[in-house]
Amino acid sequence: MSPIPGSGLAKGLAVTLRTMTKKTVTAQYPDTQPELPPRSRGVIGLFEENCTVCMLCARECPDWCIYIDSHKETVPPAAPGGRERSRNVLDRFAIDFSLCMYCGICIEVCPFDALFWSPEFEYAETDIHELTHERDKLREWMWTVPEPPALDPGAEEPKEIAAARKSAEKLAAQQAQQSDEGGAP
């Protein structure tokens, strides 16, 4: 049995008419902001106070898009009779987002939690040279970084917090014991 001539056209028009009668689900971007997933990768925010200029992020970056400049500064001794120390001071921290592939290696290797994912994604520029963002801009994005998710209520306490809590309780018990011994006649 041969198909009826024009049946394919009729089926196509039927699909078109069904689709035309349904409400659209397209969000008009500039007017409606998208609902981003909680761990979306936008740009990288810098928490400058935690940066020790260890250069791990720049060395591990496969694209070499992180630029860090620093200098050494002498710090006076903390206690009398101590020796002077030297520390690195951050002069420049920049990320070239025209090269960045958003792999997140820099964030993972940072031992001092100085880099974080920010969900900001509206940073388009008309000139490619303006996509190299310096530390001032990276610091601004730090305020858009969401809070970390809460721990599972049934999860164990992190080892670092447990150790700190135990040492604080031990110190408080020693101080209480000393005040009891010193105050008793």
PyMOL commands that set and color helices and strands:
alter all, ss='L'
color gray80, all
select helices_A, chain A and resi 7-21+48-50+56-60+105-109+128-131+135-142+159-183
alter helices_A, ss='H'
color red, helices_A
select strands_A, chain A and resi 43-46+66-75+85-96+115-118+132-133
alter strands_A, ss='S'
color yellow, strands_A
deselect
rebuild
show_as cartoon
